[in-house]
Amino acid sequence: MIEAACATTVAGFARLITGVRGEWRGSAPDPRARVYFANHRSHADFVLIWTVLPTPLRRATRPVAGADYWLKGALRRFMGQRVFRAVLIDRTRAVRDADPIAIMAAALDENSSLILFPEGTRNTGDEPLLPFKSGLYHLARARERVELVPVWIENLNRVMPKGEFVPIPLLCTVTFGAPIVLGAGEDKTVFLERSRSALLALAPRRGPAR
């Protein structure tokens, strides 16, 4: 099948360019539907998460992505819809006719895991992590028993800097943390700060600037 061959090629290329390795801290690969939520520095972020997952999990894990990007052009549509099986969300509120949370929840109900970027946009600044948008909270409320796994991607923004199209070979690490779930009656602000802190806790400690 051409889709499977493309998926294998993409994963192999990602490993070749980045030397990516996955580290599981406080969690282990699990076939149950989960939400992997990660920091966002590059268009290729989800590819690294997808690549380091064991093959059976990779086949059942779908990135949540903007329809405006992945439906532009025949090749992008093919990769987004048939190779990555992305859950495509219309990011223009004024014209969309479907609730993004309902779309993601339906994918979880089909036993698909999701890759989600709760910052909502690529972080191109100096802050390690932008404030989280509310989508992760609303999805956690919609499916309270689904585990939410924080995932820190290190160095990919230096492999694929903004505006560049040719990758720069550099070792990357994808670190999976301990799963969290929405607490009973937990406030949105408290939950988003807790989930953001769980993700930041996976970031490598950096020494003081010289």
Secondary structure per residue as TSV (DSSP state, phi and psi in degrees):
chain	resnum	aa	ss	phi	psi
A	1	M	-	360.0	132.7
A	2	I	H	-63.8	-35.5
A	3	E	H	-62.8	-43.5
A	4	A	H	-64.9	-40.1
A	5	A	H	-64.0	-41.2
A	6	C	H	-64.4	-41.4
A	7	A	H	-61.8	-43.3
A	8	T	H	-63.6	-40.3
A	9	T	H	-65.5	-44.2
A	10	V	H	-61.9	-46.3
A	11	A	H	-62.3	-42.3
A	12	G	H	-64.8	-40.7
A	13	F	H	-65.8	-41.2
A	14	A	H	-61.9	-41.6
A	15	R	H	-66.0	-39.9
A	16	L	H	-63.6	-45.1
A	17	I	H	-75.5	-39.7
A	18	T	H	-106.2	-15.2
A	19	G	-	58.7	30.6
A	20	V	-	-60.6	140.2
A	21	R	E	-133.6	146.7
A	22	G	E	-101.2	138.9
A	23	E	E	-123.1	127.9
A	24	W	E	-106.7	113.6
A	25	R	S	-119.0	111.0
A	26	G	S	82.3	1.4
A	27	S	-	-151.9	168.1
A	28	A	-	-139.1	159.4
A	29	P	-	-54.0	136.7
A	30	D	-	-144.7	134.5
A	31	P	S	-75.2	-10.3
A	32	R	S	-65.7	152.5
A	33	A	-	-63.2	128.7
A	34	R	E	-134.9	168.2
A	35	V	E	-116.0	117.0
A	36	Y	E	-93.4	114.7
A	37	F	E	-111.4	133.0
A	38	A	E	-136.9	163.7
A	39	N	-	-72.2	157.6
A	40	H	-	-133.2	107.6
A	41	R	-	-121.6	-16.7
A	42	S	S	-149.9	156.7
A	43	H	T	-62.5	-21.6
A	44	A	T	-91.9	6.3
A	45	D	H	-53.8	-52.0
A	46	F	H	-64.8	-27.9
A	47	V	H	-62.6	-39.5
A	48	L	H	-68.1	-42.3
A	49	I	H	-60.3	-47.5
A	50	W	H	-60.2	-39.1
A	51	T	H	-68.4	-39.7
A	52	V	H	-83.1	-9.5
A	53	L	S	-69.8	145.6
A	54	P	-	-55.8	148.2
A	55	T	H	-52.0	-45.7
A	56	P	H	-60.9	-36.4
A	57	L	H	-72.6	-37.0
A	58	R	H	-59.1	-41.1
A	59	R	H	-65.3	-23.3
A	60	A	T	-104.9	7.4
A	61	T	E	-112.9	128.3
A	62	R	E	-123.9	129.9
A	63	P	E	-74.2	144.9
A	64	V	E	-93.2	123.7
A	65	A	E	-145.4	164.0
A	66	G	E	-75.8	127.1
A	67	A	H	-63.1	-33.2
A	68	D	H	-62.1	-30.6
A	69	Y	H	-83.4	-49.5
A	70	W	H	-81.7	-9.6
A	71	L	T	-100.7	7.1
A	72	K	S	-93.6	104.5
A	73	G	S	94.8	147.7
A	74	A	H	-64.4	-43.0
A	75	L	H	-65.6	-44.9
A	76	R	H	-62.4	-41.2
A	77	R	H	-61.2	-44.6
A	78	F	I	-61.5	-47.0
A	79	M	I	-65.6	-45.5
A	80	G	I	-67.8	-45.9
A	81	Q	I	-84.5	-38.5
A	82	R	I	-106.3	-31.1
A	83	V	I	-89.0	-54.7
A	84	F	S	-85.9	-15.8
A	85	R	-	52.3	44.5
A	86	A	-	-62.8	145.3
A	87	V	E	-85.8	103.4
A	88	L	E	-89.9	128.9
A	89	I	E	-117.0	131.9
A	90	D	-	-77.7	114.8
A	91	R	-	-85.6	-0.5
A	92	T	-	-97.3	102.0
A	93	R	T	-58.6	-36.2
A	94	A	T	-64.7	-25.9
A	95	V	T	-115.3	-12.0
A	96	R	-	-74.3	146.4
A	97	D	-	-115.5	12.5
A	98	A	S	-137.6	143.6
A	99	D	-	-76.8	119.7
A	100	P	H	-56.4	-37.3
A	101	I	H	-65.1	-40.8
A	102	A	H	-63.8	-38.1
A	103	I	H	-64.5	-45.6
A	104	M	H	-67.3	-40.5
A	105	A	H	-63.4	-37.5
A	106	A	H	-64.4	-37.9
A	107	A	H	-65.0	-40.6
A	108	L	H	-63.0	-38.3
A	109	D	H	-64.8	-24.5
A	110	E	T	-85.8	9.0
A	111	N	T	70.3	26.5
A	112	S	-	-91.8	139.5
A	113	S	E	-87.4	157.4
A	114	L	E	-122.5	148.2
A	115	I	E	-109.5	120.6
A	116	L	E	-129.2	143.5
A	117	F	-	-115.8	96.3
A	118	P	T	-72.1	-10.1
A	119	E	T	-67.3	-25.1
A	120	G	S	87.6	-18.6
A	121	T	S	-154.6	164.8
A	122	R	-	-68.5	136.2
A	123	N	-	-88.3	109.1
A	124	T	-	-108.0	7.0
A	125	G	S	-98.9	-164.4
A	126	D	S	-89.0	-18.4
A	127	E	S	-66.6	138.3
A	128	P	S	-64.9	-28.4
A	129	L	S	-155.2	130.6
A	130	L	-	-77.7	162.1
A	131	P	-	-58.4	148.0
A	132	F	-	-81.4	141.8
A	133	K	-	-74.8	172.0
A	134	S	T	-82.9	-6.9
A	135	G	H	-58.4	-40.2
A	136	L	H	-61.8	-40.6
A	137	Y	H	-63.8	-46.8
A	138	H	H	-66.1	-35.4
A	139	L	H	-68.3	-40.0
A	140	A	H	-62.7	-36.9
A	141	R	H	-68.4	-38.2
A	142	A	H	-68.5	-32.5
A	143	R	T	-134.9	78.0
A	144	E	T	-65.6	-23.4
A	145	R	T	-89.7	-6.7
A	146	V	S	-78.3	131.3
A	147	E	E	-73.9	141.2
A	148	L	E	-112.4	116.7
A	149	V	E	-108.2	116.2
A	150	P	E	-70.8	141.5
A	151	V	E	-136.7	120.0
A	152	W	E	-102.5	126.1
A	153	I	E	-103.4	122.5
A	154	E	E	-113.0	128.2
A	155	N	S	87.4	-6.0
A	156	L	H	-66.1	-31.7
A	157	N	H	-63.9	-21.5
A	158	R	H	-87.9	-21.5
A	159	V	H	-75.9	-42.8
A	160	M	S	-125.0	72.8
A	161	P	-	-59.1	153.1
A	162	K	T	-56.5	132.7
A	163	G	T	88.1	-4.6
A	164	E	-	-100.9	149.5
A	165	F	-	-118.7	-11.9
A	166	V	S	-107.7	118.1
A	167	P	-	-64.0	147.1
A	168	I	-	-103.5	116.2
A	169	P	-	-57.2	127.4
A	170	L	-	-165.0	139.1
A	171	L	-	-64.6	132.3
A	172	C	-	-120.9	151.0
A	173	T	E	-128.2	137.8
A	174	V	E	-118.1	114.9
A	175	T	E	-110.6	123.7
A	176	F	E	-99.1	126.9
A	177	G	-	-96.9	-172.9
A	178	A	-	-71.9	138.4
A	179	P	-	-64.6	149.9
A	180	I	B	-125.7	162.5
A	181	V	-	-136.7	162.4
A	182	L	-	-69.7	128.7
A	183	G	-	-75.2	154.9
A	184	A	T	-60.2	120.8
A	185	G	T	70.0	14.6
A	186	E	-	-69.4	131.8
A	187	D	-	-67.3	148.0
A	188	K	H	-58.2	-48.4
A	189	T	H	-61.2	-42.9
A	190	V	H	-64.7	-44.1
A	191	F	H	-63.9	-45.1
A	192	L	H	-64.8	-37.5
A	193	E	H	-69.6	-37.6
A	194	R	H	-65.8	-43.8
A	195	S	H	-68.4	-36.7
A	196	R	H	-65.0	-41.2
A	197	S	H	-64.8	-37.4
A	198	A	H	-63.8	-35.4
A	199	L	H	-74.0	-44.3
A	200	L	H	-62.2	-30.2
A	201	A	T	-64.1	-18.6
A	202	L	T	-88.2	-12.4
A	203	A	S	-69.5	140.3
A	204	P	-	-59.9	141.6
A	205	R	-	-74.0	133.6
A	206	R	-	-110.2	140.7
A	207	G	-	-71.0	166.5
A	208	P	-	-63.6	145.4
A	209	A	-	-64.0	142.7
A	210	R	-	-100.3	360.0
